[in-house]
Amino acid sequence: MSTGVIILLIVVAVALVAAVVARSVAARGAGGGRGLKRRFGPEYDRAVARHDGDTKAAEHELEERVKRHGSLREQPLDPAARERYLVRWTAVQEQFVDSPRDAVVEADRLIAEVAGARGFPDGGRFDEQLDALSVHHAHHAHGYRRVHRAAHAPTAGSGAGPAAGTEELREALVEARALFQDLTAPARGDEKALSRGKTEPREKTEEAPAATRTDTDTSRGRTHAPWALNRRHVKGS
C-alpha cells in the first residue's frame, strides 16, 4: 500500500471520528440542557437571565453546581429537632405582625440553621449553601434568596438605599416558607436512618404550648401562617 493511500485512510478515519465525537457532544449538550431545565425549573431561567440570555454559560454554571453538590446526601432531622424548628417558625410568623423586618431576619437565620442540620454547607457561606439547595430543592431555593436579601437590605433612614417595604418582606417570608417546609418535612426512611445504631431512649422533650401547636402540623411537616400574615394585617402595611 502506497504512502499516499495510507495518508488518505488516516485522514478519512480522523474525519469520521471527529464527526462521531461532534454528534455525541451535540446530542449530550441538547439532552443536558433539557435535563438541567427539568431539574432546576425556575432556577434554570434565572441562571439564563443572570447570564444575559447566554444559555451555554448558564448551563455550565448549573452543571458545576451539580458536580459540586449532586452527591450530597441530606441528613434526617431528629423528631425533637424538627418540632423545635417548627415552633420557631411559628414564632417568626407571629413576630411578623409587630416587627416584619426582625421576623425576616430570624427566618433567614432559621433556614440557614435547618439547612446546615440537613447536611448542606454551613449558613455562613450563603452562596455555597444556596447553590447546594438549588440542586436538591430547586423549585423553592429562590425563597431563601429573597428572604436573605430582604434580611440584609438597608433599613429605613440608613441612607444606604431604599428599605424593603412591609409587603416585600411579607412576600419574601411567604416564599421562603415553602423551602422551610421542604427541609422540615419527614422524608421516607428518615425514622429508619435515625434509628440505626441508637439503642438509648431519647429524653422526653418539653411539650410546646398549646397555643403554639395550633399553628403547627408536625405530622405533615407543615406550618400554617397566622391569619394576620395571610391577610397582610401587619403594622406598617
N, C-alpha and C positions, 0 to 999 in steps of 0.2 A: 504494500500500500504506500503510495507516494506521500511525501510530506504535506503537499497541498490538500490532499483528501483528508488527512488526519486533522489538519488545522480546521478545515471546514466542518468536520464532525464535532470537534471540540466547540466551535462557535455555535453550532446548532444546539448542542447539548446544553451549553450555558444559557442560551436564549430560552430554551424550554424550561429549565429550572427557574430562571428569573420570572417567566410568565406564571408558573405554578405558584411561586412564592408571592408574587404580586396579587394574584387572585385570592390566595389564602389570607393575606393581610387585609385585603379589601373586605372579604367576607367576615373576617373576625372583627374588623372595625365597625361594619354595619350592625352585626349582631351584638357587639359590645355596646354600641350606642343605644340600641333598643333595650338591652338588658339593664343598662345604667338608668335609663329613663323609667323603666318599670320599678327598679329597686329604689331609686331616690325620689321619684314622683315630683312634688313641688320643689324639692331641693335641686333637682336637675335644672329646672327652669331658672332658678335663682343663680345657679352657677353660670349658666349661659349668659344671663343678664349682667352678672358681675364681670364677665369677660367680654362685654360689649358685643354679644352675639357670636363670638368665636366658639363654635361647638367643639372643635378639636381641643382647644385649650381647656374648656370646661370639663370635657370628658377625661382629659389627662388628670385634672385635679381630683375628680371623683374616683378615678381608678387608683390614684395614690392613696386616697382615704381608705379604700377597700383593702389595699395592700397592707396598710399600717394597722387597721383596726378590724378587718373582716374576721380574723380568727379569735377575736375577744369572746370569752365565754362569760355571760352575765351570771353573777353570783346571786343565789336566792336570798331573800330577806327573811330573817327570823320573824315569826309572827308577832312577837312582842315589839320588835323594832318597827315593823310595818304599822302596828297600832299607834305607836308614838308619832310616826311620821304623819299619819292620817289626822291625828288630833292636832298636831302642829299646823297642818294645812288649814284645818277648820278655823283655828285661831287666826291665821293670816287673813282668811276671808272676812272674819268678823272685825278684825282690826282695820280693814279697808274702809269701813263705814266712817270711822273717825279720823283715820290717818292713811290716806291712799298711798302716799309715797313710801312711808315706813313699811306698809304691808308688802309692797312690791319689792323693796329691798330684802325683806325677810324671805319672800318667795324665791327670789334669785339665790339666796344663800341656802335655802332648804333643798332646792332642786340639785344644786351642786353637791350637797351632802349626800342626798339619796343616790345620785348617780355614782358617786365615789363608793358608796356602800355596795352598789351592784357590780363593782369591778371596773368602772370606767376611769379614765385618767383623773387625777386629783383636780378638784374645782379651782385650785389656784392657777391652773393652766387652762383658762376658759376656752381658748381657741381649740386646743387639742381635745378637750373634753367634748366640746360641741361637735367637732369633726367625727369623733367616735360615736356619739349619739346619733348623728345624721346617718351613719352606716346601718345602725340597728333600729333606730326609731325615726326614720326619715320623714314620715308624714307629720310628726309633731315636734321635730327639733327646732323649727322656727319659733315656736312659742317660747322656748328658752332664750333664743337670741333676742326676741322682743323684750322679754321681761328683764334681761340683763342690761340691754341698752337703756330701758326706762329707769332701772335702778341706778344707773351711772350717769343719767342725764343731768344737766345743770339744774340747780334749784332756783326757785323764783328769787329774783333780786341779787343773784350771784354775779350777774354781768358776764357770765361765761357763755351765754347763748340762751335761746328760748327754752323755758322749762316745759316738761311734759304736762299736758293738761289732765284733768281727772278722767275724762273719757278715754284718753290714750292709755293711761295707767290701767283703767278697768279692762280695756280690750287686751292689753298685754297679759294681765293676770289670768283672764279667762282662757286665752290661747295657751298659756303656759300650763294651765291645769290639765290639759289633755296629755302632755308629756308626763306630768307628775302621776297621773292615773296609770299610764303605761308602766312606769317604773315601780309603782307600788302594787300593781295587780298581781295576785298569786299566779305564777306560771305552772303549767302542768309538770309535775315531777319535782317541784320545789320541796315539798314535805319530805320526799324520799331522799333528796340530796342533803337536806338539813339533818336527817336522822342518821346518816352514815357516820359511824364512829362515835355517836353520842349515846352514852349509857346513863349519865346522871340526869335526874329530873331537873327541869328549869324552874327557877324560883318564880313564884306567882307574882305577876306584876300588878301594880296598883290600878284598879279599875278607873277608867275615865269617868268624869262626872256625867250624869245622865243627860244634862242639857247639851253637853258637847257631843255625846254619842248620837243624838238625834240627827246631826248633820253629817254623820259618817257611816257609810255602809261598808264595814270591814269584810263582809262575806264576799263582796264583789270587787273590793279594792277601789271603790268609787267614793268621791266626796261631792257633796251637794252644796252649791253656792248658796249663801244666805239670801233671803228674799231681797234685801237691800242691794246686794251686788248684782243680782239678776235684773232688778228693776231700775238700777242706776240711782237709787235714792241714797246718795252719799254726800258728805259735806264737800262743798266746792263744785258740785255738779250743776 
